[in-house]
Amino acid sequence: MTMDEFRLLLEKRETENSIENTLRHFGYPEDIKTTLYRQWDKSEYLKKLSFLPEYIDFALQGKPFKLVFDYDPDYPNTLIQIFQK
C-alpha cells in the first residue's frame, strides 16, 4: 500500500465515523443543541463512561441536566449527549 492509498483510507474512515454520521445514525439532526456530545468507539465506551461522574461534578456543578446515551451493537460508535435544562 502506498502512502497516498493509506491517506485515502484514513480520510474515508474519518468521513464514515464523523460525528455528523453518528448523529444521523441515531436519528438526530446534525445541528442538535446540546451542552456536550461525544462519539466513542464502542470498544471504549464503558471505560470512558467511568469518567462521567467527574465531568458532571466539574462542568455542571449541580445544575439540572438530561443525559442521553445511544448504543447500537451493529454500529462502530456510541453517542453521549448532555442537555442542560
PyMOL Python script that loads the backbone (N, CA, C, O; Angstrom):
from pymol import cmd

cmd.read_pdbstr("""\
ATOM      1  N   MET A   1       0.858  -1.175   0.000  1.00  0.00           N
ATOM      2  CA  MET A   1       0.000   0.000   0.000  1.00  0.00           C
ATOM      3  C   MET A   1       0.904   1.238   0.000  1.00  0.00           C
ATOM      4  O   MET A   1       1.861   1.325   0.769  1.00  0.00           O
ATOM      5  N   THR A   2       0.585   2.168  -0.858  1.00  0.00           N
ATOM      6  CA  THR A   2       1.362   3.401  -0.929  1.00  0.00           C
ATOM      7  C   THR A   2       0.879   4.375   0.144  1.00  0.00           C
ATOM      8  O   THR A   2      -0.187   4.188   0.732  1.00  0.00           O
ATOM      9  N   MET A   3       1.662   5.399   0.388  1.00  0.00           N
ATOM     10  CA  MET A   3       1.288   6.410   1.360  1.00  0.00           C
ATOM     11  C   MET A   3       0.013   7.134   0.936  1.00  0.00           C
ATOM     12  O   MET A   3      -0.825   7.445   1.783  1.00  0.00           O
ATOM     13  N   ASP A   4      -0.148   7.404  -0.344  1.00  0.00           N
ATOM     14  CA  ASP A   4      -1.375   8.051  -0.835  1.00  0.00           C
ATOM     15  C   ASP A   4      -2.594   7.173  -0.619  1.00  0.00           C
ATOM     16  O   ASP A   4      -3.649   7.664  -0.217  1.00  0.00           O
ATOM     17  N   GLU A   5      -2.461   5.886  -0.880  1.00  0.00           N
ATOM     18  CA  GLU A   5      -3.577   4.957  -0.650  1.00  0.00           C
ATOM     19  C   GLU A   5      -3.925   4.904   0.838  1.00  0.00           C
ATOM     20  O   GLU A   5      -5.097   4.844   1.209  1.00  0.00           O
ATOM     21  N   PHE A   6      -2.897   4.926   1.681  1.00  0.00           N
ATOM     22  CA  PHE A   6      -3.115   4.907   3.126  1.00  0.00           C
ATOM     23  C   PHE A   6      -3.851   6.168   3.577  1.00  0.00           C
ATOM     24  O   PHE A   6      -4.781   6.085   4.379  1.00  0.00           O
ATOM     25  N   ARG A   7      -3.448   7.324   3.075  1.00  0.00           N
ATOM     26  CA  ARG A   7      -4.124   8.580   3.414  1.00  0.00           C
ATOM     27  C   ARG A   7      -5.587   8.565   2.984  1.00  0.00           C
ATOM     28  O   ARG A   7      -6.462   9.010   3.727  1.00  0.00           O
ATOM     29  N   LEU A   8      -5.848   8.054   1.790  1.00  0.00           N
ATOM     30  CA  LEU A   8      -7.228   7.968   1.313  1.00  0.00           C
ATOM     31  C   LEU A   8      -8.069   7.065   2.208  1.00  0.00           C
ATOM     32  O   LEU A   8      -9.228   7.362   2.497  1.00  0.00           O
ATOM     33  N   LEU A   9      -7.474   5.965   2.640  1.00  0.00           N
ATOM     34  CA  LEU A   9      -8.164   5.037   3.531  1.00  0.00           C
ATOM     35  C   LEU A   9      -8.492   5.723   4.861  1.00  0.00           C
ATOM     36  O   LEU A   9      -9.595   5.564   5.385  1.00  0.00           O
ATOM     37  N   LEU A  10      -7.545   6.477   5.403  1.00  0.00           N
ATOM     38  CA  LEU A  10      -7.788   7.205   6.654  1.00  0.00           C
ATOM     39  C   LEU A  10      -8.866   8.263   6.481  1.00  0.00           C
ATOM     40  O   LEU A  10      -9.738   8.409   7.338  1.00  0.00           O
ATOM     41  N   GLU A  11      -8.812   8.997   5.385  1.00  0.00           N
ATOM     42  CA  GLU A  11      -9.832  10.019   5.125  1.00  0.00           C
ATOM     43  C   GLU A  11     -11.215   9.400   5.007  1.00  0.00           C
ATOM     44  O   GLU A  11     -12.190   9.959   5.510  1.00  0.00           O
ATOM     45  N   LYS A  12     -11.310   8.257   4.351  1.00  0.00           N
ATOM     46  CA  LYS A  12     -12.598   7.571   4.206  1.00  0.00           C
ATOM     47  C   LYS A  12     -13.121   7.139   5.567  1.00  0.00           C
ATOM     48  O   LYS A  12     -14.308   7.293   5.858  1.00  0.00           O
ATOM     49  N   ARG A  13     -12.233   6.597   6.407  1.00  0.00           N
ATOM     50  CA  ARG A  13     -12.644   6.149   7.745  1.00  0.00           C
ATOM     51  C   ARG A  13     -13.117   7.330   8.587  1.00  0.00           C
ATOM     52  O   ARG A  13     -14.126   7.230   9.284  1.00  0.00           O
ATOM     53  N   GLU A  14     -12.385   8.458   8.526  1.00  0.00           N
ATOM     54  CA  GLU A  14     -12.785   9.640   9.290  1.00  0.00           C
ATOM     55  C   GLU A  14     -14.143  10.160   8.824  1.00  0.00           C
ATOM     56  O   GLU A  14     -14.955  10.591   9.643  1.00  0.00           O
ATOM     57  N   THR A  15     -14.393  10.124   7.519  1.00  0.00           N
ATOM     58  CA  THR A  15     -15.680  10.574   6.981  1.00  0.00           C
ATOM     59  C   THR A  15     -16.800   9.654   7.444  1.00  0.00           C
ATOM     60  O   THR A  15     -17.859  10.126   7.857  1.00  0.00           O
ATOM     61  N   GLU A  16     -16.577   8.348   7.380  1.00  0.00           N
ATOM     62  CA  GLU A  16     -17.602   7.379   7.780  1.00  0.00           C
ATOM     63  C   GLU A  16     -17.890   7.478   9.274  1.00  0.00           C
ATOM     64  O   GLU A  16     -19.023   7.249   9.699  1.00  0.00           O
ATOM     65  N   ASN A  17     -16.879   7.815  10.077  1.00  0.00           N
ATOM     66  CA  ASN A  17     -17.036   7.877  11.524  1.00  0.00           C
ATOM     67  C   ASN A  17     -17.197   9.299  12.027  1.00  0.00           C
ATOM     68  O   ASN A  17     -16.950   9.563  13.203  1.00  0.00           O
ATOM     69  N   SER A  18     -17.602  10.217  11.173  1.00  0.00           N
ATOM     70  CA  SER A  18     -17.768  11.603  11.601  1.00  0.00           C
ATOM     71  C   SER A  18     -18.923  11.715  12.593  1.00  0.00           C
ATOM     72  O   SER A  18     -19.825  10.878  12.627  1.00  0.00           O
ATOM     73  N   ILE A  19     -18.867  12.774  13.397  1.00  0.00           N
ATOM     74  CA  ILE A  19     -19.943  12.993  14.365  1.00  0.00           C
ATOM     75  C   ILE A  19     -21.275  13.193  13.649  1.00  0.00           C
ATOM     76  O   ILE A  19     -22.321  12.786  14.154  1.00  0.00           O
ATOM     77  N   GLU A  20     -21.238  13.817  12.473  1.00  0.00           N
ATOM     78  CA  GLU A  20     -22.483  14.004  11.717  1.00  0.00           C
ATOM     79  C   GLU A  20     -23.105  12.659  11.339  1.00  0.00           C
ATOM     80  O   GLU A  20     -24.319  12.486  11.444  1.00  0.00           O
ATOM     81  N   ASN A  21     -22.289  11.718  10.904  1.00  0.00           N
ATOM     82  CA  ASN A  21     -22.810  10.389  10.564  1.00  0.00           C
ATOM     83  C   ASN A  21     -23.356   9.676  11.795  1.00  0.00           C
ATOM     84  O   ASN A  21     -24.385   9.004  11.724  1.00  0.00           O
ATOM     85  N   THR A  22     -22.668   9.824  12.919  1.00  0.00           N
ATOM     86  CA  THR A  22     -23.131   9.189  14.149  1.00  0.00           C
ATOM     87  C   THR A  22     -24.451   9.794  14.601  1.00  0.00           C
ATOM     88  O   THR A  22     -25.367   9.068  14.988  1.00  0.00           O
ATOM     89  N   LEU A  23     -24.556  11.124  14.554  1.00  0.00           N
ATOM     90  CA  LEU A  23     -25.826  11.757  14.911  1.00  0.00           C
ATOM     91  C   LEU A  23     -26.952  11.276  13.998  1.00  0.00           C
ATOM     92  O   LEU A  23     -28.038  10.942  14.470  1.00  0.00           O
ATOM     93  N   ARG A  24     -26.693  11.243  12.698  1.00  0.00           N
ATOM     94  CA  ARG A  24     -27.718  10.766  11.744  1.00  0.00           C
ATOM     95  C   ARG A  24     -28.092   9.317  12.032  1.00  0.00           C
ATOM     96  O   ARG A  24     -29.269   8.960  11.996  1.00  0.00           O
ATOM     97  N   HIS A  25     -27.093   8.481  12.316  1.00  0.00           N
ATOM     98  CA  HIS A  25     -27.380   7.066  12.563  1.00  0.00           C
ATOM     99  C   HIS A  25     -28.376   6.894  13.714  1.00  0.00           C
ATOM    100  O   HIS A  25     -29.264   6.043  13.655  1.00  0.00           O
ATOM    101  N   PHE A  26     -28.219   7.706  14.753  1.00  0.00           N
ATOM    102  CA  PHE A  26     -29.099   7.577  15.909  1.00  0.00           C
ATOM    103  C   PHE A  26     -30.351   8.451  15.803  1.00  0.00           C
ATOM    104  O   PHE A  26     -31.119   8.555  16.760  1.00  0.00           O
ATOM    105  N   GLY A  27     -30.558   9.082  14.630  1.00  0.00           N
ATOM    106  CA  GLY A  27     -31.797   9.800  14.372  1.00  0.00           C
ATOM    107  C   GLY A  27     -31.832  11.238  14.841  1.00  0.00           C
ATOM    108  O   GLY A  27     -32.915  11.791  15.031  1.00  0.00           O
ATOM    109  N   TYR A  28     -30.675  11.864  15.036  1.00  0.00           N
ATOM    110  CA  TYR A  28     -30.623  13.255  15.475  1.00  0.00           C
ATOM    111  C   TYR A  28     -30.210  14.166  14.323  1.00  0.00           C
ATOM    112  O   TYR A  28     -29.483  13.745  13.424  1.00  0.00           O
ATOM    113  N   PRO A  29     -30.680  15.422  14.352  1.00  0.00           N
ATOM    114  CA  PRO A  29     -30.195  16.374  13.353  1.00  0.00           C
ATOM    115  C   PRO A  29     -28.748  16.745  13.662  1.00  0.00           C
ATOM    116  O   PRO A  29     -28.315  16.689  14.813  1.00  0.00           O
ATOM    117  N   GLU A  30     -28.013  17.121  12.633  1.00  0.00           N
ATOM    118  CA  GLU A  30     -26.595  17.453  12.814  1.00  0.00           C
ATOM    119  C   GLU A  30     -26.390  18.705  13.650  1.00  0.00           C
ATOM    120  O   GLU A  30     -25.316  18.885  14.224  1.00  0.00           O
ATOM    121  N   ASP A  31     -27.386  19.574  13.735  1.00  0.00           N
ATOM    122  CA  ASP A  31     -27.242  20.824  14.474  1.00  0.00           C
ATOM    123  C   ASP A  31     -27.934  20.769  15.839  1.00  0.00           C
ATOM    124  O   ASP A  31     -28.377  21.798  16.350  1.00  0.00           O
ATOM    125  N   ILE A  32     -28.026  19.601  16.417  1.00  0.00           N
ATOM    126  CA  ILE A  32     -28.692  19.424  17.702  1.00  0.00           C
ATOM    127  C   ILE A  32     -28.024  20.306  18.754  1.00  0.00           C
ATOM    128  O   ILE A  32     -26.802  20.455  18.763  1.00  0.00           O
ATOM    129  N   LYS A  33     -28.814  20.875  19.618  1.00  0.00           N
ATOM    130  CA  LYS A  33     -28.318  21.813  20.627  1.00  0.00           C
ATOM    131  C   LYS A  33     -28.103  21.082  21.958  1.00  0.00           C
ATOM    132  O   LYS A  33     -29.040  20.898  22.736  1.00  0.00           O
ATOM    133  N   THR A  34     -26.888  20.679  22.199  1.00  0.00           N
ATOM    134  CA  THR A  34     -26.543  20.023  23.460  1.00  0.00           C
ATOM    135  C   THR A  34     -25.392  20.778  24.100  1.00  0.00           C
ATOM    136  O   THR A  34     -24.676  21.525  23.434  1.00  0.00           O
ATOM    137  N   THR A  35     -25.220  20.573  25.405  1.00  0.00           N
ATOM    138  CA  THR A  35     -24.061  21.102  26.089  1.00  0.00           C
ATOM    139  C   THR A  35     -22.818  20.364  25.614  1.00  0.00           C
ATOM    140  O   THR A  35     -21.758  20.958  25.414  1.00  0.00           O
ATOM    141  N   LEU A  36     -22.969  19.084  25.441  1.00  0.00           N
ATOM    142  CA  LEU A  36     -21.828  18.247  25.068  1.00  0.00           C
ATOM    143  C   LEU A  36     -22.346  17.064  24.278  1.00  0.00           C
ATOM    144  O   LEU A  36     -23.367  16.474  24.630  1.00  0.00           O
ATOM    145  N   TYR A  37     -21.660  16.722  23.234  1.00  0.00           N
ATOM    146  CA  TYR A  37     -21.877  15.408  22.664  1.00  0.00           C
ATOM    147  C   TYR A  37     -20.549  14.842  22.239  1.00  0.00           C
ATOM    148  O   TYR A  37     -19.680  15.549  21.730  1.00  0.00           O
ATOM    149  N   ARG A  38     -20.412  13.572  22.454  1.00  0.00           N
ATOM    150  CA  ARG A  38     -19.191  12.863  22.115  1.00  0.00           C
ATOM    151  C   ARG A  38     -19.566  11.551  21.461  1.00  0.00           C
ATOM    152  O   ARG A  38     -20.558  10.908  21.805  1.00  0.00           O
ATOM    153  N   GLN A  39     -18.747  11.187  20.519  1.00  0.00           N
ATOM    154  CA  GLN A  39     -18.884   9.837  19.990  1.00  0.00           C
ATOM    155  C   GLN A  39     -17.632   9.083  20.403  1.00  0.00           C
ATOM    156  O   GLN A  39     -16.528   9.629  20.391  1.00  0.00           O
ATOM    157  N   TRP A  40     -17.815   7.839  20.765  1.00  0.00           N
ATOM    158  CA  TRP A  40     -16.708   6.994  21.169  1.00  0.00           C
ATOM    159  C   TRP A  40     -16.777   5.703  20.389  1.00  0.00           C
ATOM    160  O   TRP A  40     -17.857   5.201  20.080  1.00  0.00           O
ATOM    161  N   ASP A  41     -15.625   5.178  20.079  1.00  0.00           N
ATOM    162  CA  ASP A  41     -15.563   3.829  19.521  1.00  0.00           C
ATOM    163  C   ASP A  41     -16.233   2.913  20.535  1.00  0.00           C
ATOM    164  O   ASP A  41     -15.940   2.989  21.729  1.00  0.00           O
ATOM    165  N   LYS A  42     -17.113   2.063  20.080  1.00  0.00           N
ATOM    166  CA  LYS A  42     -17.909   1.271  21.035  1.00  0.00           C
ATOM    167  C   LYS A  42     -17.057   0.343  21.888  1.00  0.00           C
ATOM    168  O   LYS A  42     -17.518  -0.104  22.938  1.00  0.00           O
ATOM    169  N   SER A  43     -15.830   0.039  21.473  1.00  0.00           N
ATOM    170  CA  SER A  43     -14.969  -0.813  22.295  1.00  0.00           C
ATOM    171  C   SER A  43     -14.439  -0.062  23.513  1.00  0.00           C
ATOM    172  O   SER A  43     -13.920  -0.689  24.436  1.00  0.00           O
ATOM    173  N   GLU A  44     -14.557   1.276  23.538  1.00  0.00           N
ATOM    174  CA  GLU A  44     -14.021   2.084  24.630  1.00  0.00           C
ATOM    175  C   GLU A  44     -15.096   2.708  25.516  1.00  0.00           C
ATOM    176  O   GLU A  44     -14.764   3.342  26.518  1.00  0.00           O
ATOM    177  N   TYR A  45     -16.354   2.547  25.180  1.00  0.00           N
ATOM    178  CA  TYR A  45     -17.380   3.344  25.845  1.00  0.00           C
ATOM    179  C   TYR A  45     -17.507   3.067  27.334  1.00  0.00           C
ATOM    180  O   TYR A  45     -17.735   4.006  28.096  1.00  0.00           O
ATOM    181  N   LEU A  46     -17.372   1.828  27.787  1.00  0.00           N
ATOM    182  CA  LEU A  46     -17.511   1.553  29.216  1.00  0.00           C
ATOM    183  C   LEU A  46     -16.397   2.219  30.017  1.00  0.00           C
ATOM    184  O   LEU A  46     -16.638   2.765  31.094  1.00  0.00           O
ATOM    185  N   LYS A  47     -15.192   2.170  29.492  1.00  0.00           N
ATOM    186  CA  LYS A  47     -14.065   2.824  30.155  1.00  0.00           C
ATOM    187  C   LYS A  47     -14.299   4.331  30.241  1.00  0.00           C
ATOM    188  O   LYS A  47     -14.053   4.936  31.284  1.00  0.00           O
ATOM    189  N   LYS A  48     -14.767   4.933  29.164  1.00  0.00           N
ATOM    190  CA  LYS A  48     -14.967   6.376  29.138  1.00  0.00           C
ATOM    191  C   LYS A  48     -16.175   6.795  29.978  1.00  0.00           C
ATOM    192  O   LYS A  48     -16.187   7.898  30.524  1.00  0.00           O
ATOM    193  N   LEU A  49     -17.172   5.951  30.089  1.00  0.00           N
ATOM    194  CA  LEU A  49     -18.324   6.288  30.930  1.00  0.00           C
ATOM    195  C   LEU A  49     -17.928   6.418  32.392  1.00  0.00           C
ATOM    196  O   LEU A  49     -18.582   7.139  33.146  1.00  0.00           O
ATOM    197  N   SER A  50     -16.872   5.735  32.804  1.00  0.00           N
ATOM    198  CA  SER A  50     -16.442   5.799  34.200  1.00  0.00           C
ATOM    199  C   SER A  50     -15.981   7.201  34.596  1.00  0.00           C
ATOM    200  O   SER A  50     -15.947   7.518  35.785  1.00  0.00           O
ATOM    201  N   PHE A  51     -15.623   8.051  33.621  1.00  0.00           N
ATOM    202  CA  PHE A  51     -15.206   9.417  33.913  1.00  0.00           C
ATOM    203  C   PHE A  51     -16.384  10.397  33.924  1.00  0.00           C
ATOM    204  O   PHE A  51     -16.198  11.578  34.215  1.00  0.00           O
ATOM    205  N   LEU A  52     -17.560   9.932  33.620  1.00  0.00           N
ATOM    206  CA  LEU A  52     -18.719  10.815  33.534  1.00  0.00           C
ATOM    207  C   LEU A  52     -19.073  11.495  34.859  1.00  0.00           C
ATOM    208  O   LEU A  52     -19.347  12.696  34.851  1.00  0.00           O
ATOM    209  N   PRO A  53     -19.083  10.798  35.984  1.00  0.00           N
ATOM    210  CA  PRO A  53     -19.409  11.498  37.243  1.00  0.00           C
ATOM    211  C   PRO A  53     -18.453  12.654  37.538  1.00  0.00           C
ATOM    212  O   PRO A  53     -18.883  13.703  38.018  1.00  0.00           O
ATOM    213  N   GLU A  54     -17.178  12.474  37.259  1.00  0.00           N
ATOM    214  CA  GLU A  54     -16.202  13.543  37.474  1.00  0.00           C
ATOM    215  C   GLU A  54     -16.512  14.741  36.573  1.00  0.00           C
ATOM    216  O   GLU A  54     -16.444  15.887  37.017  1.00  0.00           O
ATOM    217  N   TYR A  55     -16.848  14.479  35.323  1.00  0.00           N
ATOM    218  CA  TYR A  55     -17.200  15.560  34.400  1.00  0.00           C
ATOM    219  C   TYR A  55     -18.447  16.298  34.889  1.00  0.00           C
ATOM    220  O   TYR A  55     -18.486  17.529  34.884  1.00  0.00           O
ATOM    221  N   ILE A  56     -19.448  15.556  35.304  1.00  0.00           N
ATOM    222  CA  ILE A  56     -20.699  16.168  35.758  1.00  0.00           C
ATOM    223  C   ILE A  56     -20.447  17.054  36.968  1.00  0.00           C
ATOM    224  O   ILE A  56     -20.956  18.173  37.028  1.00  0.00           O
ATOM    225  N   ASP A  57     -19.669  16.572  37.932  1.00  0.00           N
ATOM    226  CA  ASP A  57     -19.356  17.394  39.114  1.00  0.00           C
ATOM    227  C   ASP A  57     -18.605  18.661  38.735  1.00  0.00           C
ATOM    228  O   ASP A  57     -18.887  19.733  39.269  1.00  0.00           O
ATOM    229  N   PHE A  58     -17.652  18.545  37.818  1.00  0.00           N
ATOM    230  CA  PHE A  58     -16.830  19.680  37.432  1.00  0.00           C
ATOM    231  C   PHE A  58     -17.576  20.669  36.534  1.00  0.00           C
ATOM    232  O   PHE A  58     -17.606  21.866  36.818  1.00  0.00           O
ATOM    233  N   ALA A  59     -18.165  20.178  35.473  1.00  0.00           N
ATOM    234  CA  ALA A  59     -18.725  21.061  34.441  1.00  0.00           C
ATOM    235  C   ALA A  59     -20.148  21.526  34.736  1.00  0.00           C
ATOM    236  O   ALA A  59     -20.505  22.661  34.421  1.00  0.00           O
ATOM    237  N   LEU A  60     -20.950  20.672  35.328  1.00  0.00           N
ATOM    238  CA  LEU A  60     -22.358  21.032  35.516  1.00  0.00           C
ATOM    239  C   LEU A  60     -22.654  21.580  36.905  1.00  0.00           C
ATOM    240  O   LEU A  60     -23.654  22.273  37.090  1.00  0.00           O
ATOM    241  N   GLN A  61     -21.820  21.287  37.870  1.00  0.00           N
ATOM    242  CA  GLN A  61     -21.872  21.854  39.223  1.00  0.00           C
ATOM    243  C   GLN A  61     -23.274  21.971  39.797  1.00  0.00           C
ATOM    244  O   GLN A  61     -23.701  23.060  40.179  1.00  0.00           O
ATOM    245  N   GLY A  62     -23.976  20.883  39.859  1.00  0.00           N
ATOM    246  CA  GLY A  62     -25.287  20.855  40.492  1.00  0.00           C
ATOM    247  C   GLY A  62     -26.431  21.384  39.651  1.00  0.00           C
ATOM    248  O   GLY A  62     -27.556  21.470  40.142  1.00  0.00           O
ATOM    249  N   LYS A  63     -26.181  21.741  38.403  1.00  0.00           N
ATOM    250  CA  LYS A  63     -27.254  22.232  37.530  1.00  0.00           C
ATOM    251  C   LYS A  63     -28.068  21.041  37.010  1.00  0.00           C
ATOM    252  O   LYS A  63     -27.522  19.954  36.822  1.00  0.00           O
ATOM    253  N   PRO A  64     -29.360  21.240  36.781  1.00  0.00           N
ATOM    254  CA  PRO A  64     -30.143  20.139  36.222  1.00  0.00           C
ATOM    255  C   PRO A  64     -29.722  19.859  34.775  1.00  0.00           C
ATOM    256  O   PRO A  64     -29.356  20.771  34.034  1.00  0.00           O
ATOM    257  N   PHE A  65     -29.782  18.599  34.397  1.00  0.00           N
ATOM    258  CA  PHE A  65     -29.404  18.210  33.042  1.00  0.00           C
ATOM    259  C   PHE A  65     -30.106  16.910  32.666  1.00  0.00           C
ATOM    260  O   PHE A  65     -30.649  16.200  33.512  1.00  0.00           O
ATOM    261  N   LYS A  66     -30.077  16.632  31.399  1.00  0.00           N
ATOM    262  CA  LYS A  66     -30.596  15.374  30.855  1.00  0.00           C
ATOM    263  C   LYS A  66     -29.430  14.713  30.124  1.00  0.00           C
ATOM    264  O   LYS A  66     -28.741  15.361  29.337  1.00  0.00           O
ATOM    265  N   LEU A  67     -29.212  13.440  30.379  1.00  0.00           N
ATOM    266  CA  LEU A  67     -28.140  12.691  29.738  1.00  0.00           C
ATOM    267  C   LEU A  67     -28.756  11.629  28.839  1.00  0.00           C
ATOM    268  O   LEU A  67     -29.634  10.879  29.266  1.00  0.00           O
ATOM    269  N   VAL A  68     -28.296  11.566  27.595  1.00  0.00           N
ATOM    270  CA  VAL A  68     -28.793  10.578  26.634  1.00  0.00           C
ATOM    271  C   VAL A  68     -27.599   9.781  26.122  1.00  0.00           C
ATOM    272  O   VAL A  68     -26.612  10.348  25.653  1.00  0.00           O
ATOM    273  N   PHE A  69     -27.703   8.476  26.218  1.00  0.00           N
ATOM    274  CA  PHE A  69     -26.639   7.592  25.749  1.00  0.00           C
ATOM    275  C   PHE A  69     -27.223   6.669  24.685  1.00  0.00           C
ATOM    276  O   PHE A  69     -28.199   5.963  24.937  1.00  0.00           O
ATOM    277  N   ASP A  70     -26.622   6.676  23.492  1.00  0.00           N
ATOM    278  CA  ASP A  70     -27.095   5.829  22.398  1.00  0.00           C
ATOM    279  C   ASP A  70     -26.042   4.775  22.081  1.00  0.00           C
ATOM    280  O   ASP A  70     -24.858   5.079  21.936  1.00  0.00           O
ATOM    281  N   TYR A  71     -26.499   3.532  21.978  1.00  0.00           N
ATOM    282  CA  TYR A  71     -25.618   2.413  21.676  1.00  0.00           C
ATOM    283  C   TYR A  71     -26.313   1.497  20.668  1.00  0.00           C
ATOM    284  O   TYR A  71     -27.495   1.183  20.810  1.00  0.00           O
ATOM    285  N   ASP A  72     -25.578   1.083  19.674  1.00  0.00           N
ATOM    286  CA  ASP A  72     -26.070   0.126  18.686  1.00  0.00           C
ATOM    287  C   ASP A  72     -24.946  -0.886  18.472  1.00  0.00           C
ATOM    288  O   ASP A  72     -23.871  -0.514  18.001  1.00  0.00           O
ATOM    289  N   PRO A  73     -25.172  -2.152  18.807  1.00  0.00           N
ATOM    290  CA  PRO A  73     -24.096  -3.144  18.669  1.00  0.00           C
ATOM    291  C   PRO A  73     -23.625  -3.333  17.231  1.00  0.00           C
ATOM    292  O   PRO A  73     -22.540  -3.865  17.000  1.00  0.00           O
ATOM    293  N   ASP A  74     -24.431  -2.902  16.266  1.00  0.00           N
ATOM    294  CA  ASP A  74     -24.052  -3.052  14.857  1.00  0.00           C
ATOM    295  C   ASP A  74     -23.441  -1.789  14.264  1.00  0.00           C
ATOM    296  O   ASP A  74     -23.199  -1.724  13.059  1.00  0.00           O
ATOM    297  N   TYR A  75     -23.187  -0.773  15.110  1.00  0.00           N
ATOM    298  CA  TYR A  75     -22.594   0.479  14.631  1.00  0.00           C
ATOM    299  C   TYR A  75     -21.277   0.695  15.365  1.00  0.00           C
ATOM    300  O   TYR A  75     -21.191   0.378  16.552  1.00  0.00           O
ATOM    301  N   PRO A  76     -20.248   1.223  14.707  1.00  0.00           N
ATOM    302  CA  PRO A  76     -18.926   1.281  15.338  1.00  0.00           C
ATOM    303  C   PRO A  76     -18.777   2.299  16.461  1.00  0.00           C
ATOM    304  O   PRO A  76     -17.812   2.224  17.221  1.00  0.00           O
ATOM    305  N   ASN A  77     -19.707   3.256  16.592  1.00  0.00           N
ATOM    306  CA  ASN A  77     -19.581   4.295  17.615  1.00  0.00           C
ATOM    307  C   ASN A  77     -20.780   4.323  18.538  1.00  0.00           C
ATOM    308  O   ASN A  77     -21.872   3.880  18.181  1.00  0.00           O
ATOM    309  N   THR A  78     -20.559   4.854  19.733  1.00  0.00           N
ATOM    310  CA  THR A  78     -21.637   5.175  20.663  1.00  0.00           C
ATOM    311  C   THR A  78     -21.754   6.700  20.698  1.00  0.00           C
ATOM    312  O   THR A  78     -20.878   7.408  20.201  1.00  0.00           O
ATOM    313  N   LEU A  79     -22.821   7.189  21.276  1.00  0.00           N
ATOM    314  CA  LEU A  79     -23.043   8.641  21.340  1.00  0.00           C
ATOM    315  C   LEU A  79     -23.561   8.992  22.722  1.00  0.00           C
ATOM    316  O   LEU A  79     -24.478   8.349  23.233  1.00  0.00           O
ATOM    317  N   ILE A  80     -22.972  10.013  23.324  1.00  0.00           N
ATOM    318  CA  ILE A  80     -23.466  10.528  24.601  1.00  0.00           C
ATOM    319  C   ILE A  80     -23.751  12.012  24.421  1.00  0.00           C
ATOM    320  O   ILE A  80     -22.975  12.741  23.803  1.00  0.00           O
ATOM    321  N   GLN A  81     -24.887  12.443  24.977  1.00  0.00           N
ATOM    322  CA  GLN A  81     -25.289  13.846  24.881  1.00  0.00           C
ATOM    323  C   GLN A  81     -25.741  14.330  26.250  1.00  0.00           C
ATOM    324  O   GLN A  81     -26.402  13.605  26.994  1.00  0.00           O
ATOM    325  N   ILE A  82     -25.375  15.564  26.570  1.00  0.00           N
ATOM    326  CA  ILE A  82     -25.825  16.189  27.808  1.00  0.00           C
ATOM    327  C   ILE A  82     -26.550  17.475  27.444  1.00  0.00           C
ATOM    328  O   ILE A  82     -25.996  18.355  26.786  1.00  0.00           O
ATOM    329  N   PHE A  83     -27.793  17.565  27.882  1.00  0.00           N
ATOM    330  CA  PHE A  83     -28.627  18.747  27.664  1.00  0.00           C
ATOM    331  C   PHE A  83     -28.824  19.433  29.014  1.00  0.00           C
ATOM    332  O   PHE A  83     -29.315  18.811  29.956  1.00  0.00           O
ATOM    333  N   GLN A  84     -28.451  20.694  29.115  1.00  0.00           N
ATOM    334  CA  GLN A  84     -28.742  21.436  30.330  1.00  0.00           C
ATOM    335  C   GLN A  84     -30.172  21.925  30.278  1.00  0.00           C
ATOM    336  O   GLN A  84     -30.652  22.352  29.228  1.00  0.00           O
ATOM    337  N   LYS A  85     -30.847  21.865  31.398  1.00  0.00           N
ATOM    338  CA  LYS A  85     -32.245  22.314  31.462  1.00  0.00           C
ATOM    339  C   LYS A  85     -32.310  23.749  31.891  1.00  0.00           C
ATOM    340  O   LYS A  85     -33.400  24.310  32.005  1.00  0.00           O
TER     341      LYS A  85
END
""", "prot")
cmd.dss("prot")
cmd.show_as("cartoon", "prot")
cmd.util.cbc("prot")
cmd.orient("prot")
